[in-house]
Amino acid sequence: MQEKSGSKKGLFIGLGVVVVAAAAVMLLHGNGKSAQSDSKVQTINVGSGNDGQPFAYLDKNGKPAGMDIALIQAIDKKLPQYQFKLTLSDFPTLITNLKSGKTTMAMYQIEQNAERKQDFKFGSVGYTVWDTLLATQTATGKLDSFADAKGKKVYVTNATNQATLTDAYLKDHPDAFSVVRGTYTTEQIAQGFKSGQFNVYPAPKYSIDLLNRQFGTQLIAGKSINHSNAYPMFNKDADPKLIAAVNKAMGELKADGTLKKLSEEWLKGDYVPEN
């Protein structure tokens, strides 16, 4: 860790506890002057995750790590007029903090959906592809739509866009298939397939690739049932100048290959949206 010194933006970390979840707060490295020495530098409270490898988490030394953390740092370095102060939490707390104004911006592989668009603003540059596919084992066959999953057992992770999509379909087709809900680890999802607890998993390609790579599940998938990317998300009161600055920085990081490099480093593949 590097403490603040002189007039440069330094790194300050403090650890606290939010209910039962650890939260890390820090000022990230950047190119401008510290907020204390230059009133033109504005501190922005940014939320991300504390237990979501490889996206945002605390490593074995208690330091923030992950693709989203690295990307937040890269954006901060491009914006000397801002200094990012990072708060890590679980996903529900991240949403609550953003809605209440405790944070202004959040990055934790957040997808857009109708409900979130009502409550928040989004950046314009996506950084991870989250198209939803229906993962199955070979014996089940490829599924190209929820209609193809009729009579099957579907697992969805709580509070995800995939859960929202599943519930929207079931609202119009209540008896289409049964649903197992939870917050399973990757290993538990693999075991669920092997035990027959469920045989369909709505998920992005990254998650399917990870299951196959780590646990040899040999899952397959058909066509995408929903197109989606991860974006920075802002509260309703966020300054349009901040959003425009983040969009510009993200565009530059995509154009110069930084997003691809971070994806390959942390996600072991290129999952950056083409446009």
C-alpha positions in Angstrom: 0.0 0.0 0.0 1.1 3.5 -0.7 0.0 6.4 1.5 -0.8 9.9 0.3 2.3 12.1 -0.1 2.9 15.4 -1.8 0.5 16.5 -4.4 -0.1 13.3 -6.2 -3.2 11.1 -6.0 -2.1 8.3 -3.7 -3.6 5.1 -2.3 -5.4 5.1 1.0 -7.1 2.0 2.3 -9.3 1.5 5.3 -11.2 -1.6 6.2 -14.7 -1.6 7.9 -17.6 -3.9 8.4 -21.0 -3.5 6.8 -23.5 -5.9 8.7 -21.6 -9.1 8.1 -19.8 -8.2 4.9 -16.4 -6.7 4.8 -16.1 -3.4 3.0 -12.9 -1.9 1.6 -12.6 1.8 0.9 -9.6 3.3 -0.9 -8.5 6.2 -3.0 -7.2 4.8 -6.3 -4.1 5.8 -8.2 -4.5 8.5 -10.8 -2.6 11.2 -12.6 -4.0 14.4 -10.9 -3.4 16.2 -7.7 -5.0 15.1 -4.4 -8.4 16.6 -3.4 -6.8 18.1 -0.3 -4.2 20.1 -2.3 -6.3 21.0 -5.4 -10.0 21.9 -5.0 -10.6 21.2 -8.7 -10.1 17.5 -8.1 -13.5 16.0 -7.2 -13.8 12.8 -5.1 -16.2 10.2 -6.6 -17.5 7.4 -4.5 -17.5 4.2 -6.6 -19.0 0.9 -5.6 -17.8 -2.6 -6.5 -17.8 -6.1 -5.2 -16.0 -7.8 -2.3 -16.5 -11.5 -3.1 -16.9 -12.0 -6.8 -13.8 -13.6 -8.3 -12.5 -12.8 -10.8 -14.4 -9.5 -11.2 -14.1 -7.8 -7.8 -13.0 -9.2 -4.5 -10.5 -9.0 -1.6 -7.4 -11.1 -2.2 -5.6 -13.1 0.5 -3.9 -10.0 1.7 -7.2 -8.1 2.0 -6.5 -5.9 -1.0 -9.1 -5.2 -3.7 -8.5 -7.3 -6.9 -10.3 -8.4 -10.1 -11.1 -7.2 -13.6 -13.6 -4.5 -12.5 -11.2 -3.2 -9.9 -8.4 -3.0 -12.5 -10.7 -1.2 -14.9 -11.8 1.3 -12.3 -8.2 2.1 -11.6 -7.5 2.5 -15.4 -10.4 4.9 -15.7 -9.3 6.9 -12.7 -5.8 7.3 -14.1 -7.3 8.9 -17.3 -9.4 11.4 -15.3 -7.1 13.7 -13.3 -10.2 15.9 -12.5 -11.6 13.1 -10.4 -10.3 10.9 -7.6 -12.2 7.6 -7.1 -12.9 6.4 -3.6 -13.9 2.8 -3.8 -16.3 1.0 -1.5 -16.6 -2.8 -1.8 -19.7 -4.8 -0.7 -22.0 -7.6 -1.7 -24.2 -6.9 -4.7 -27.5 -6.0 -2.8 -25.6 -3.5 -0.7 -23.9 -2.1 -3.8 -27.3 -1.4 -5.3 -28.6 0.1 -2.0 -25.6 2.4 -1.7 -26.0 3.6 -5.3 -29.7 4.3 -4.9 -29.3 6.1 -1.6 -26.5 8.3 -2.9 -23.7 6.8 -0.7 -22.0 6.0 -4.0 -22.2 7.8 -7.3 -21.0 5.1 -9.7 -20.8 1.3 -9.6 -18.9 -1.3 -11.6 -19.5 -5.0 -10.9 -20.4 -6.6 -14.2 -23.8 -4.9 -14.1 -26.2 -5.5 -16.9 -29.0 -3.3 -18.0 -32.7 -4.2 -17.6 -35.9 -2.3 -17.5 -36.1 -2.1 -13.7 -32.5 -0.8 -13.4 -33.0 1.8 -16.1 -35.9 3.3 -14.0 -33.6 3.7 -11.0 -30.2 4.4 -12.5 -28.2 5.8 -15.4 -25.8 3.7 -17.5 -22.6 4.4 -19.3 -22.5 4.0 -23.1 -19.5 1.7 -23.4 -19.9 -2.0 -22.5 -16.9 -3.9 -21.3 -18.0 -7.6 -20.9 -20.4 -9.6 -23.1 -23.2 -11.0 -21.0 -25.5 -12.5 -23.7 -27.6 -15.1 -22.0 -27.3 -18.7 -23.3 -29.1 -21.8 -22.0 -26.3 -24.2 -20.9 -27.1 -27.9 -20.9 -25.4 -31.2 -21.0 -25.1 -33.1 -24.3 -27.8 -35.6 -23.4 -30.3 -32.7 -23.0 -29.4 -31.2 -26.3 -28.9 -27.5 -27.3 -31.7 -25.1 -26.4 -32.3 -22.0 -28.4 -35.1 -20.5 -26.3 -37.0 -20.8 -23.0 -39.7 -22.6 -25.0 -37.2 -25.4 -25.7 -36.7 -25.8 -22.0 -40.4 -26.9 -21.5 -40.6 -29.6 -18.8 -37.0 -29.2 -17.7 -35.4 -28.0 -14.4 -33.7 -24.6 -14.6 -31.2 -23.2 -12.1 -31.0 -19.3 -11.7 -28.8 -17.3 -9.4 -30.7 -14.8 -7.3 -30.7 -11.1 -8.3 -29.1 -11.7 -11.7 -30.4 -10.5 -15.0 -30.8 -14.2 -15.9 -33.3 -14.6 -13.0 -35.2 -11.5 -14.3 -35.4 -13.0 -17.8 -36.5 -16.4 -16.4 -39.2 -14.8 -14.2 -40.5 -12.7 -17.1 -40.9 -15.8 -19.2 -42.6 -17.7 -16.4 -45.1 -14.9 -15.9 -46.5 -15.6 -19.3 -45.8 -19.4 -19.2 -46.2 -20.4 -15.5 -46.0 -24.1 -16.0 -43.2 -24.2 -18.6 -40.5 -25.6 -16.3 -39.4 -25.8 -12.7 -36.9 -23.5 -11.2 -34.1 -24.0 -8.6 -33.0 -20.7 -7.1 -30.0 -19.9 -5.1 -26.6 -18.2 -4.8 -24.5 -21.3 -5.8 -20.8 -21.3 -6.3 -19.4 -22.4 -9.6 -18.6 -25.8 -8.0 -22.1 -26.2 -6.7 -23.5 -25.4 -10.1 -21.3 -28.1 -11.6 -22.5 -30.6 -8.9 -26.1 -29.6 -9.6 -25.7 -30.7 -13.2 -23.9 -33.9 -12.3 -26.5 -34.9 -9.6 -29.5 -34.1 -11.8 -30.7 -31.3 -9.5 -31.2 -29.2 -12.7 -30.4 -29.6 -16.3 -30.6 -26.0 -17.7 -28.5 -23.0 -16.6 -29.2 -19.6 -18.2 -25.7 -18.0 -18.2 -23.3 -15.9 -20.2 -20.6 -17.6 -22.3 -17.9 -16.7 -19.8 -19.7 -18.6 -17.0 -20.2 -21.7 -19.2 -16.5 -21.6 -20.3 -15.5 -21.4 -16.7 -17.5 -24.4 -15.6 -16.1 -26.5 -18.5 -12.6 -25.4 -17.8 -12.6 -25.8 -14.0 -14.9 -28.8 -13.6 -15.0 -30.6 -16.9 -18.8 -30.3 -17.2 -18.7 -30.3 -21.0 -21.8 -28.0 -21.2 -23.1 -26.9 -24.5 -25.3 -24.0 -25.5 -27.6 -22.9 -28.4 -28.4 -19.4 -29.6 -28.4 -16.4 -27.4 -31.8 -15.7 -25.9 -30.9 -12.2 -24.8 -28.2 -9.7 -25.8 -26.6 -7.8 -22.9 -23.3 -6.3 -21.8 -21.8 -5.1 -18.5 -21.7 -1.3 -18.1 -20.8 1.3 -15.5 -23.9 2.3 -13.6 -24.6 5.7 -12.0 -27.2 7.0 -9.6 -29.9 9.4 -10.9 -28.1 12.5 -9.5 -24.8 11.8 -11.2 -23.2 14.8 -12.9 -23.6 14.4 -16.7 -20.0 15.6 -17.0 -18.8 12.7 -14.9 -20.7 10.2 -17.1 -19.4 11.7 -20.3 -15.8 11.6 -18.9 -16.2 7.9 -17.9 -17.6 7.1 -21.4 -14.7 8.9 -23.1 -12.2 7.0 -20.9 -13.9 3.7 -21.5 -13.9 4.3 -25.3 -10.2 5.0 -25.2 -9.4 1.9 -23.1 -11.4 -0.2 -25.6 -9.7 1.4 -28.6 -6.1 1.0 -27.3 -6.7 -2.7 -26.3 -6.7 -2.3 -22.6 -10.2 -3.8 -22.2 -9.1 -6.9 -24.2 -5.9 -7.2 -22.1 -7.8 -7.0 -18.8 -10.4 -9.6 -20.1 -7.7 -12.0 -21.1 -5.8 -11.5 -17.9 -8.7 -11.9 -15.5 -11.3 -13.9 -17.5 -8.9 -16.0 -19.5 -10.5 -15.0 -22.8 -11.6 -12.0 -24.9 -15.2 -11.2 -23.7 -15.1 -7.6 -24.8 -18.2 -6.5 -26.8 -17.5 -5.7 -30.5 -19.5 -2.5 -30.3 
